[in-house]
Amino acid sequence: MKKLELHWKILIGMFLGIVVGLIASALEMNQFVQDWIKPFGTIFINLLKLIAIPLIIASLIKGVSDLKDISKLSKMGGRTLGIYLGTTLLAVILGLFIVNTVRPGVTVTEETRQELLEGYSSEATDKINIATAEKDQGPLRALEDLVPDNIFSAAGDNRNMLQVIFFVLFFGIGLILIAPEKAKPVKDFIDGLNEVILKMIDVIMLGAPYGVFALLAALIVESPSWSLFQALLWYSVCVLAGLAILILVVYPTLARMITGMKYKKFFGGIGPAQLVAFSTSSSAATLPVTMERVSEHMGVDEEVSSFVLPIGATVNMDGTSLYQGVAAVFIAQAFGIDLTLGDQLSIVLTATLASIGSAAVPSAGMIMLVIVLGAIGVPEAGLALIFAVDRPLDMVRTITNVTGDATVSLIVAKSMGLLGEPHERKLTDHYQGSEV
């Protein structure tokens, strides 16, 4: 009997989760799903988040120290950030083109607008308050926040991933600068720690189909009414169309043109990470899977993947930036506000910078959207108009973010001469070949 690969198992888990969620909703067993099924999905996400910070620390220190040359680190860092910035700008511009062409906001009636504003006003207010606190801080606060005053405190919260990355890069540079014989014991320990963490990821992924099943079942029973989804159909179509173009056209085309990787091999490599991203809505939670897939199945050297992907999970939010552009214009259209060319350019700049500051956690882009709306003079209360469909769109946005990270790692690896053939570990083979 032919055994199923991991991505097929996850797809089966997603399908069964949706079916169970729909049946539970029809039988009014929502509470049963929340009490007895959802916790297993939460455990799966927690396991991925649990391993994210240790993975960044071990893999990034290993990657930086293996470079043995600060100039090489500088070259890799410059290329990584430059490509990330380029793909983010492209995503925002694509989103603005689609939303200005389709104009979904003009289809929202006054009755629907009031229903959405009243139904989601409290959630919108919470996000606005958080964003207002962010805006009230000084212009250099982001730079100030980059440097932690306590690495253990920073490592205790996945939202502080940039602070952890700063410390790890600093530590790795220190390893490069000291004598090799003194650095060797530390490097040996980090190498061993990295292997242990990678093996832990393999074990966690054995439960991926079951975690995804639980997450999707819970999402279905917790979703708002279909009537609200219908009211926001065209807005959702605009966002999904833009994200689909990035995922299915832009990224694989870039990979093919620059690295020669074929379409099938590209999605065969990153597919399981995309499915985990869809179910968790978190780039940080998906990071361990993304790193495993890129290194073991797409041929990217660990020197590159351990550097590019953790940074990408924090600063490369192509899906988020596209969504912010579409959402800002949609809300403006719904309120009857005409945006000038200057306003549109302001969206491009603000959405790009805001996406870089978005935490790699579910719905973080919603908070950053408040800043984008404020920059163009659109009422922040309009945030309530898109809350009903934010979670399912957030799931696809996360797929986009993860796919973009993988694409950039391929490009950087190719430019550094560090892109080779995939090599898989034994346990990876085991969980791909084990029966459902």
Secondary structure as UniProt FT lines:
FT   HELIX           6..26
FT   TURN            27..28
FT   HELIX           30..36
FT   HELIX           38..67
FT   HELIX           70..102
FT   HELIX           104..107
FT   HELIX           110..119
FT   HELIX           121..135
FT   TURN            139..140
FT   HELIX           141..146
FT   HELIX           151..155
FT   HELIX           158..160
FT   HELIX           161..177
FT   HELIX           180..205
FT   TURN            206..207
FT   HELIX           208..222
FT   HELIX           226..231
FT   HELIX           233..245
FT   HELIX           246..250
FT   HELIX           251..259
FT   HELIX           263..280
FT   HELIX           283..297
FT   HELIX           302..315
FT   HELIX           318..334
FT   TURN            335..336
FT   HELIX           341..357
FT   TURN            362..363
FT   HELIX           364..375
FT   TURN            376..377
FT   HELIX           380..389
FT   HELIX           390..415
FT   TURN            416..417
FT   HELIX           426..433
//
